[in-house]
């Protein structure tokens, strides 16, 4: 079973992910939810998830800034699924699974080329 964390500043976004995962009968356990990047960073280190659904457009710390903070601290390993919500497309997967800590290149540079 994959342990995952949902990070989205909108409660509706987190609810949609829970519903999609339940409907898909995915072998996933949601071990934590954060409503902003400041909550997400320590939660990721504490809970050590296998997968993080990370909203890239959040006030305060964006998803990319969260990745920069994680890269600056002791290395951790997890798969990342960046997401964004917009009024016309309520739930959009921006890219497939990415392992942001898999290389030594700073996260922001490796992720910038993957932005939509």
C-alpha positions, 0 to 999 in steps of 0.5 A: 500500500502506498502512503500518500499526502495530499497538499492543496490550499483548497479543501474541495481539491483535497476532497476530490483527490480522496474521492478519486482515489476511493473510486479507483480503489487504489492501493493508497492510504492517505496518511496526511493532508496539508492546506499549505506549503508551510504545513506540507514540508514538516509533514513530508519529513515526519510521515515519510510518504511514498507519494505526494499530491502537491498543488503547484499554485498555492498562496504563500509557498507554491509547490515549487517552493516546497520542493526547493525547501525539501531539497535544501534539507536532508535528502528524502525520497518520494514520488511527486504528482504535481497538480493544479485546479482551475475553474475550467478544469477542476482537477488537472494532473500537470505531469506524471510521477516525478522523483524530485530528489533522485538527482543532485541538481537543484529541484527548482531547475529540474522542475522548471523545465516541466511546468505547463 
